[in-house]
Amino acid sequence: MRSALSPEPPWHGGEATAGTRHASLAAARSTSTTAWLGVLQRSTPSRFVCTPLGLLDSDHLWPHDVDWTQLPPRTHVLLYGTSHIYEMSSVLRSGLAHLGQLERTDVISDASACADPATAPLPDWGRPRSSISGADYLAGRCTPGRAAQTCGVRQTPCENQQGLVVDYIAGNSTITTISNFGLVQRSTSYLERLLAHLPHRATHAAVMRPHSEAYFDAQCVRERGGPMPDATLVGDMVEPCDPYADASCTRRHSAYQLIAKHLLPERVATVLRPDSGPLGLGPGFKRPERYQTLRRLAAREIGVTCVTDDQLAQPGCGGHHNTTAWLTQAYLLLEDVRAGESMAKAGHQCALICGRNDLFSCAQGPGVAAAWLVMRTMGLARPPHAGGGGSGSGII
């Protein structure tokens, strides 16, 4: 038996688990899920909203209710990585706000990509760059002067909540997100200092390999009036740890090692970025055809093991959940695909998919499924009796 706490092969047992996966993911829908769609339609950064041709034939691509976004009391999650992590935190924030669990969101720092980690002071946790309450977030309000992007299907101006961000959650819980924050991601020593000053001890973490030094250098050039970075030279397309890499690729990075060394192994998720190329998922495709399409794309098996409740009950998992999330797996977690070929946009999975001719005919996309997958690989998004509580060992 292969322990879910040891490095797993990238794709394992896909065909054998297809039936149980379908059964375990067929959760009952509710009016709460439909209402959450309304929040996603307003709050999702527009870069993660996809509008393929035609209307959706399925009310929900994602069969789960919204309750999985909740955290146990005194749980402190650290999300670390690139804009894919930013997308996850956006999904979680919308769900928690919809449930009335989001108290406020503080953008602690969004320091320039040109900032020098050797001379920059640590962020002041007590003096955030901006702070917005859960109620203001639901109402679509934006801190004056902070509208740096657009959100929702109507592309309303909103705040770009990248950098170092803390969501304060009911039950004395938090989600701290570090995404494309050059000061931390260019310098191991700066990250070590920052982790030592976290206001809350982290109990769970999800870690992606950050962008390279060259990426932040290119962003600095853009900030100073230069051209947009060339995606063929910097960023996901050329950096290590491709969508099908072994988990060890991320685990070898110094940031992963710094974060993981103070946490229980089963509470640290290793995250690999998604394959966002054309998936060939045309209208009318059913689960077997979609699986075969992805299999041809990857030229290897794609499966989800030791993640769902049904799978964890099987002897082969030994009660241990998988701790690696290959985000491409999120496509396999969707209940149905009838939204044309556009399941990704500008290198990111779609969190929300809306009909181009009817922007309010929407469904949760693979970006939502990816957030659920990462939560499960941290040991969260599970019933209270199944464990995954917040107290215990954490980053000091």
PyMOL commands that set and color helices and strands:
alter all, ss='L'
color gray80, all
select helices_A, chain A and resi 14-25+31-43+46-48+67-69+83-98+134-138+182-185+188-196+213-223+248-251+254-260+265-267+287-298+309-312+315-317+327-333+366-377+384-386
alter helices_A, ss='H'
color red, helices_A
select strands_A, chain A and resi 49-50+76-81+102-109+130-133+147-151+156-159+163-169+173-179+204-208+268-272+324-326+344-345+348-349+352-355+358-364
alter strands_A, ss='S'
color yellow, strands_A
deselect
rebuild
show_as cartoon
